[in-house]
Amino acid sequence: MVISTSAPAPGSGTAAPPPRPRSAWSEGVERLRAAAVTEPGRLRIIGAVLAALVVAFGAVTAWQVADRSGAAGDVVHRSQPLSADAASIYRSLADADTTSAGGFLAGGQEPRTVRERYEKDIANASRLLVEAAATSGGNADSRREIALLGEQLPRYTGLIEQARATNRQGLPLGGAYLRYANEQMSTQLLPAAQRLYEAETRRLYADHDAARSWPLASVGTGAVAVTALVWAQRRNYLRTNRVFNRGLVAATAATTVAVLWLAVGHTLARSGLDEARAHGQESLKVLNDARIASLQARANENLTLISRGAVLAEDKKSDKYDVDYARNMKDLESGLAEALRLADDGAGRAPVEQAVVDTRQWKQRHAAARATDLKGDYELALPQVIGGTDRNRVSWDKTSSGASFDAVDATLERAVAQEQREFTEAARGGLRALGGLAAGAVVLAVAGAAAALLGIGRRLSEYR
């Protein structure tokens, strides 16, 4: 028996297999290929691509401008104020330590104004710590330092109260309590405040860098969109000999305006932020460091009289606090020199120049008081440092080193206020330069995409 394996003959009645179903994607590609071979089809594809490019440009611009505007807003409203508050916390703590030492030198009946100044410093530091804790956000470094300061500050104030109570009783143990409190301030509180200031300053610089970085994706997308629109108009001219297509011209104009607005606005924002950093924040940092050095110098000057040579420097010969005073004064002088270099106008230079004069006078008066103390005449050296006193106030002599310190502190406070105003004005100018740009880019992009579609639609109508 032979079995045939040959194919059925044509017309034998056997049905052919059904064609395989095509996917929606393959059908779409097939239709696109078919449309691409006709001019109306090509125009529809060109219109869709142009509209997509213009809309993409608007979306990317809105995203990147909003991101930079938010960073600039953080510079003005969050990170720089937090950095300034951290510097104020340090200054308040240092001034409290200096004031407590000055009050101790005044004797058992501490002058009322000295007590009020100390309490004001502690209250200000406590208030700023609470505000910093509420606004520091997710900055782990800042939260850690704020927690440490909140824990150590009550301990410090307790030691000061013990020193004050013992001093009123005329017991020499009060000086030991005061030195221990100063050690707590110098080794724990002030370093923590310094680290807090550095953490907030780093965040300020990070926000500044984020705000001024170029929106490259937006600029690139805008350049591609404008190039495509110009190409479409040239193609239209070559095929029709018509110079202008109103829709494409309007789309090109809208996109070009958005690109120029982006370039000019961001350039102005960068300029304002750079000016704020160069002529504001850098000067503020130098001035804050100089002010801190002056406070530390004053505290060490007071402690030199309080310790009476009980604490020696590493050479085991010199008074530790007097050595520290000399180092602080050197830092103060170098800081003032740098602040003068950074000052860009008379309003910024004037208080710094006065601080230089007052610092020079302070050094002279300190040298005179120190020479008197080294001769063994403590009673004469004391008013040369703290001035004459009565029950309710300290009336600084015109010749006391305390008067010079107060003059230096006051002029540095004016200098800091001036640079703070310059920073805020310049940074707000940079922020204003970005105002409305994100929304404007979206509006122009939508208008440009619509104009491009209308322009292409006008050409398509010629084929109907």
C-alpha positions as CSV (number, residue, x, y, z in Angstrom):
1,M,0.0,0.0,0.0
2,V,1.4,3.4,-1.1
3,I,0.6,6.5,0.8
4,S,0.9,9.8,-1.1
5,T,2.6,12.8,0.6
6,S,2.3,15.2,-2.2
7,A,0.4,18.6,-1.7
8,P,-3.2,18.7,-2.8
9,A,-3.7,19.8,-6.3
10,P,-5.0,23.2,-6.9
11,G,-8.7,23.4,-6.9
12,S,-9.0,20.3,-4.8
13,G,-11.2,22.2,-2.3
14,T,-8.7,22.3,0.6
15,A,-8.8,25.8,2.4
16,A,-5.6,27.9,2.8
17,P,-4.5,28.7,6.4
18,P,-5.8,32.1,7.6
19,P,-3.3,35.0,7.7
20,R,-1.6,35.8,11.0
21,P,-3.2,38.7,12.9
22,R,-1.0,41.8,13.1
23,S,-0.4,43.8,16.3
24,A,-1.6,47.4,16.7
25,W,2.1,48.5,16.8
26,S,2.9,46.9,13.4
27,E,-0.3,48.3,11.9
28,G,0.6,51.7,13.2
29,V,4.1,51.5,11.7
30,E,2.7,50.3,8.4
31,R,0.3,53.3,8.3
32,L,3.1,55.6,9.2
33,R,5.2,54.3,6.3
34,A,2.3,54.6,4.0
35,A,1.7,58.2,5.1
36,A,5.4,59.1,4.8
37,V,5.4,58.6,1.1
38,T,2.8,61.3,0.5
39,E,3.2,65.0,1.2
40,P,0.1,65.4,3.4
41,G,1.4,62.5,5.5
42,R,4.8,64.0,5.8
43,L,3.2,67.3,6.9
44,R,1.2,65.7,9.6
45,I,4.3,64.0,10.9
46,I,6.2,67.2,10.8
47,G,3.4,69.1,12.6
48,A,3.2,66.4,15.4
49,V,7.0,66.5,15.9
50,L,7.2,70.3,16.0
51,A,4.3,70.5,18.5
52,A,5.9,67.8,20.7
53,L,9.3,69.5,20.7
54,V,7.8,72.9,21.6
55,V,5.7,71.4,24.4
56,A,8.7,69.4,25.7
57,F,10.7,72.6,25.8
58,G,8.0,74.3,27.8
59,A,7.7,71.4,30.3
60,V,11.5,71.0,30.8
61,T,11.9,74.8,31.2
62,A,9.1,75.0,33.8
63,W,10.6,72.1,35.7
64,Q,14.2,73.4,35.7
65,V,13.3,77.0,36.4
66,A,11.0,76.0,39.3
67,D,13.8,73.9,40.7
68,R,16.3,76.9,40.6
69,S,13.7,79.3,41.8
70,G,13.0,77.1,44.8
71,A,16.7,76.9,45.6
72,A,17.1,80.7,45.3
73,G,14.1,81.1,47.6
74,D,15.8,78.8,50.1
75,V,18.9,81.0,49.9
76,V,16.9,84.1,50.7
77,H,14.3,82.7,53.2
78,R,15.8,79.6,54.8
79,S,19.5,78.7,54.5
80,Q,21.0,82.2,54.8
81,P,18.7,83.2,57.8
82,L,19.6,79.9,59.5
83,S,23.3,80.5,58.9
84,A,22.9,84.0,60.3
85,D,21.0,82.7,63.3
86,A,23.7,80.1,63.9
87,A,26.3,82.9,64.0
88,S,24.1,84.8,66.4
89,I,23.9,81.7,68.7
90,Y,27.7,81.5,68.8
91,R,28.0,85.3,69.5
92,S,25.3,85.2,72.2
93,L,27.0,82.3,74.0
94,A,30.5,83.9,73.7
95,D,29.2,87.2,74.9
96,A,27.4,85.6,77.8
97,D,30.7,83.9,78.8
98,T,32.6,87.2,78.5
99,T,29.9,89.1,80.4
100,S,29.8,86.6,83.2
101,A,33.6,86.9,83.6
102,G,33.3,90.7,83.7
103,G,30.6,90.6,86.3
104,F,32.7,88.3,88.4
105,L,35.6,90.7,88.3
106,A,33.2,93.5,89.5
107,G,32.9,91.8,92.9
108,G,30.2,90.2,94.9
109,Q,27.6,92.8,94.0
110,E,27.4,92.3,90.3
111,P,26.2,95.4,88.4
112,R,22.6,95.2,87.2
113,T,23.5,96.0,83.6
114,V,26.0,93.2,83.5
115,R,23.4,90.7,84.8
116,E,20.8,91.9,82.3
117,R,23.3,91.6,79.4
118,Y,24.1,88.0,80.5
119,E,20.5,87.1,80.8
120,K,19.7,88.7,77.4
121,D,22.4,86.7,75.7
122,I,21.2,83.4,77.2
123,A,17.6,84.1,76.3
124,N,18.6,85.0,72.8
125,A,20.6,81.9,72.3
126,S,17.8,79.7,73.7
127,R,15.2,81.4,71.4
128,L,17.4,80.9,68.4
129,L,18.0,77.3,69.2
130,V,14.3,76.6,69.4
131,E,13.8,78.4,66.0
132,A,16.7,76.4,64.5
133,A,15.2,73.1,65.7
134,A,11.9,74.0,64.1
135,T,13.4,75.0,60.7
136,S,16.5,72.9,60.3
137,G,14.5,70.2,58.4
138,G,16.3,67.1,57.5
139,N,19.8,68.3,58.2
140,A,21.1,65.6,60.6
141,D,24.3,67.5,61.4
142,S,22.4,70.6,62.5
143,R,19.9,68.5,64.6
144,R,22.8,66.8,66.4
145,E,24.5,70.1,67.3
146,I,21.2,71.7,68.4
147,A,20.5,68.8,70.7
148,L,24.0,69.0,72.2
149,L,23.6,72.8,72.8
150,G,20.1,72.3,74.3
151,E,21.6,69.7,76.7
152,Q,24.8,71.6,77.7
153,L,23.4,75.1,78.0
154,P,21.5,74.5,81.3
155,R,24.6,72.9,82.7
156,Y,26.6,76.0,81.9
157,T,24.1,78.4,83.4
158,G,24.0,76.2,86.5
159,L,27.8,76.5,86.9
160,I,27.6,80.3,86.4
161,E,25.0,80.5,89.1
162,Q,27.2,78.5,91.5
163,A,30.1,80.8,90.7
164,R,28.0,83.9,91.3
165,A,26.6,82.6,94.6
166,T,30.0,81.6,95.9
167,N,31.5,84.9,94.8
168,R,28.9,86.8,96.7
169,Q,30.0,85.0,99.8
170,G,33.6,86.1,99.2
171,L,34.8,82.5,98.8
172,P,37.7,81.8,96.4
173,L,35.9,78.7,95.1
174,G,33.8,81.0,92.9
175,G,36.8,81.5,90.6
176,A,37.1,77.7,90.2
177,Y,33.4,77.4,89.3
178,L,33.8,80.2,86.7
179,R,36.9,78.7,85.1
180,Y,35.0,75.3,84.9
181,A,32.0,77.0,83.3
182,N,34.4,78.7,80.8
183,E,35.9,75.3,80.1
184,Q,32.4,73.9,79.4
185,M,31.7,76.9,77.1
186,S,35.1,76.6,75.3
187,T,35.2,72.9,74.8
188,Q,31.5,72.0,74.3
189,L,29.1,74.8,73.7
190,L,31.1,77.0,71.4
191,P,32.5,74.2,69.3
192,A,28.9,72.8,68.9
193,A,27.7,76.3,67.9
194,Q,30.6,76.6,65.5
195,R,29.8,73.2,63.9
196,L,26.1,74.3,63.6
197,Y,27.2,77.5,61.9
198,E,29.4,75.5,59.5
199,A,26.6,73.0,58.7
200,E,24.1,75.8,57.9
201,T,26.7,77.6,55.9
202,R,27.4,74.5,53.8
203,R,23.7,74.2,53.2
204,L,23.6,77.8,52.1
205,Y,26.4,77.2,49.6
206,A,24.6,74.1,48.3
207,D,21.4,76.0,47.8
208,H,23.4,78.8,46.1
209,D,25.1,76.4,43.7
210,A,21.7,74.7,42.9
211,A,20.1,78.1,42.2
212,R,22.8,79.3,39.8
213,S,23.5,76.1,37.9
214,W,22.6,76.4,34.2
215,P,19.4,74.7,33.0
216,L,21.2,72.9,30.2
217,A,18.4,70.5,29.4
218,S,16.0,73.4,28.9
219,V,18.4,75.4,26.8
220,G,19.2,72.3,24.7
221,T,15.6,71.4,24.2
222,G,14.8,75.0,23.2
223,A,17.7,75.1,20.7
224,V,16.4,71.8,19.1
225,A,12.8,73.2,18.9
226,V,13.9,76.5,17.3
227,T,16.2,74.6,14.8
228,A,13.3,72.3,13.9
229,L,11.0,75.2,13.3
230,V,13.5,77.0,11.1
231,W,14.0,73.8,9.1
232,A,10.3,73.4,8.6
233,Q,9.9,76.9,7.3
234,R,12.9,76.5,4.9
235,R,11.3,73.2,3.7
236,N,8.0,75.0,3.2
237,Y,9.8,77.8,1.2
238,L,11.7,75.3,-1.0
239,R,8.5,73.4,-1.9
240,T,6.1,76.3,-2.3
241,N,8.3,79.4,-2.9
242,R,6.3,81.1,-0.1
243,V,8.6,83.0,2.2
244,F,6.5,82.9,5.3
245,N,4.0,80.5,6.9
246,R,2.3,82.6,9.6
247,G,1.7,79.7,12.0
248,L,5.3,78.5,11.8
249,V,6.6,82.1,12.1
250,A,4.5,82.6,15.2
251,A,5.6,79.3,16.7
252,T,9.3,80.2,16.1
253,A,8.8,83.7,17.6
254,A,7.1,82.3,20.7
255,T,9.8,79.6,21.2
256,T,12.6,82.1,20.6
257,V,11.1,84.6,23.1
258,A,11.0,81.8,25.7
259,V,14.6,80.8,25.1
260,L,15.8,84.4,25.3
261,W,13.7,85.0,28.5
262,L,15.3,81.9,30.0
263,A,18.8,82.9,29.1
264,V,18.5,86.5,30.2
265,G,16.5,85.7,33.3
266,H,18.9,83.0,34.5
267,T,21.9,85.2,33.7
268,L,20.5,88.0,35.9
269,A,19.6,85.5,38.6
270,R,23.2,84.1,38.6
271,S,24.6,87.6,38.7
272,G,22.5,88.6,41.7
273,L,23.3,85.4,43.6
274,D,27.0,85.7,42.8
275,E,27.0,89.3,44.0
276,A,25.2,88.2,47.2
277,R,27.8,85.5,47.8
278,A,30.9,87.6,46.9
279,H,29.9,90.9,48.5
280,G,27.5,89.6,51.1
281,Q,28.0,86.1,52.4
282,E,31.8,86.0,52.2
283,S,32.0,89.3,54.0
284,L,29.5,88.1,56.6
285,K,31.6,85.0,57.3
286,V,34.8,87.0,57.7
287,L,33.1,89.6,60.0
288,N,31.4,86.9,62.1
289,D,34.7,85.2,62.6
290,A,36.3,88.5,63.5
291,R,33.6,89.2,66.0
292,I,34.0,85.8,67.5
293,A,37.7,86.3,67.9
294,S,37.0,89.7,69.7
295,L,34.6,88.0,72.1
296,Q,37.1,85.2,72.8
297,A,39.9,87.8,73.3
298,R,37.7,89.7,75.8
299,A,36.8,86.5,77.7
300,N,40.5,85.5,78.0
301,E,41.4,89.1,79.0
302,N,39.0,88.8,81.9
303,L,40.0,85.3,82.8
304,T,43.6,86.4,83.0
305,L,42.7,88.6,85.9
306,I,40.4,86.0,87.5
307,S,42.9,83.1,87.4
308,R,45.8,85.3,88.7
309,G,48.4,82.9,87.0
310,A,46.8,79.7,88.2
311,V,46.4,78.2,84.7
312,L,49.6,78.0,82.7
313,A,50.1,77.6,78.9
314,E,51.9,74.6,77.4
315,D,55.3,76.1,78.1
316,K,54.5,76.0,81.8
317,K,55.6,79.6,82.2
318,S,53.1,81.9,80.5
319,D,49.6,82.6,81.6
320,K,47.3,80.4,79.4
321,Y,44.6,83.0,79.1
322,D,47.0,85.8,78.2
323,V,48.5,83.5,75.5
324,D,45.0,82.8,74.2
325,Y,44.2,86.5,74.2
326,A,47.2,87.2,72.0
327,R,46.2,84.5,69.5
328,N,42.6,85.8,69.4
329,M,43.7,89.4,68.8
330,K,45.9,88.2,65.9
331,D,42.8,86.4,64.4
332,L,40.8,89.6,64.9
333,E,43.4,91.7,63.1
334,S,43.7,89.3,60.2
335,G,39.9,89.1,59.9
336,L,39.5,92.9,59.8
337,A,42.2,93.1,57.1
338,E,40.3,90.5,55.0
339,A,37.0,92.3,55.7
340,L,38.5,95.5,54.4
341,R,39.6,93.7,51.2
342,L,36.1,92.3,50.6
343,A,34.3,95.6,51.3
344,D,33.0,97.0,48.0
345,D,31.8,100.4,49.1
346,G,32.2,103.1,51.6
347,A,29.3,102.0,53.7
348,G,30.9,98.6,54.2
349,R,34.5,99.9,54.7
350,A,33.7,102.7,57.2
351,P,32.8,100.5,60.2
352,V,35.6,98.0,59.5
353,E,38.1,100.9,59.4
354,Q,36.8,102.2,62.7
355,A,37.1,98.6,64.2
356,V,40.8,98.5,63.1
357,V,41.4,101.8,65.0
358,D,39.5,100.5,68.1
359,T,41.4,97.2,68.0
360,R,44.7,99.0,68.0
361,Q,43.6,101.0,71.0
362,W,42.4,97.9,72.8
363,K,45.8,96.2,72.4
364,Q,47.5,99.3,73.8
365,R,45.2,99.5,76.8
366,H,45.5,95.7,77.5
367,A,49.3,96.0,77.4
368,A,49.1,98.8,80.0
369,A,46.8,96.8,82.2
370,R,48.8,93.7,81.9
371,A,52.0,95.5,82.8
372,T,50.3,96.9,85.9
373,D,49.1,93.4,86.9
374,L,52.5,91.8,86.4
375,K,53.9,94.4,88.8
376,G,51.6,93.0,91.4
377,D,49.1,95.9,91.5
378,Y,45.9,94.0,90.9
379,E,43.7,96.7,92.4
380,L,45.0,99.2,89.8
381,A,44.9,96.8,86.9
382,L,41.3,95.8,87.5
383,P,39.7,99.2,86.6
384,Q,42.0,99.4,83.6
385,V,40.3,96.3,82.3
386,I,36.7,96.6,83.5
387,G,36.4,100.3,84.3
388,G,34.9,101.8,87.5
389,T,31.7,100.2,88.9
390,D,28.8,101.1,91.1
391,R,25.9,99.0,92.3
392,N,23.6,99.3,89.3
393,R,25.9,99.6,86.3
394,V,29.4,99.4,85.0
395,S,30.6,102.8,83.9
396,W,33.4,102.0,81.5
397,D,36.3,104.5,81.8
398,K,37.4,106.0,78.6
399,T,40.8,104.5,79.2
400,S,39.7,100.9,80.0
401,S,40.2,98.0,77.6
402,G,36.5,97.2,78.2
403,A,35.6,100.4,76.5
404,S,37.7,99.5,73.5
405,F,36.2,96.0,73.3
406,D,32.7,97.5,73.4
407,A,33.7,99.9,70.6
408,V,35.1,97.1,68.5
409,D,31.9,95.0,69.1
410,A,29.6,97.9,68.2
411,T,31.4,98.7,64.9
412,L,31.5,95.0,63.9
413,E,27.8,94.8,64.6
414,R,27.2,97.7,62.2
415,A,29.5,96.1,59.6
416,V,27.6,92.8,59.9
417,A,24.2,94.6,59.5
418,Q,25.5,96.5,56.4
419,E,26.7,93.3,54.7
420,Q,23.5,91.5,55.7
421,R,21.5,94.2,53.9
422,E,23.7,93.9,50.8
423,F,23.3,90.1,50.8
424,T,19.5,90.2,51.1
425,E,19.1,92.9,48.4
426,A,21.3,91.1,45.9
427,A,19.9,87.6,46.6
428,R,16.3,88.9,46.3
429,G,17.2,90.6,43.0
430,G,18.4,87.2,41.8
431,L,15.2,85.6,42.9
432,R,13.0,88.2,41.2
433,A,14.8,87.6,37.9
434,L,13.3,84.1,37.9
435,G,9.8,85.3,38.8
436,G,7.2,84.3,36.3
437,L,9.6,82.5,34.0
438,A,8.3,79.0,34.6
439,A,4.7,80.0,34.0
440,G,5.7,82.2,31.1
441,A,7.6,79.3,29.4
442,V,4.5,77.0,29.7
443,V,2.2,79.7,28.1
444,L,4.6,80.4,25.3
445,A,5.2,76.7,24.6
446,V,1.5,76.0,24.4
447,A,1.0,79.0,22.1
448,G,3.9,78.0,20.0
449,A,2.7,74.4,19.6
450,A,-0.8,75.5,18.7
451,A,0.7,78.0,16.1
452,A,2.8,75.3,14.6
453,L,-0.2,72.9,14.2
454,L,-2.2,75.8,12.6
455,G,0.6,76.6,10.2
456,I,0.9,72.9,9.1
457,G,-2.9,72.7,8.9
458,R,-2.9,75.6,6.5
459,R,-0.6,73.7,4.2
460,L,-2.7,70.6,4.5
461,S,-5.8,72.4,3.5
462,E,-4.3,73.0,0.1
463,Y,-4.5,69.2,-0.6
464,R,-8.2,68.9,0.0
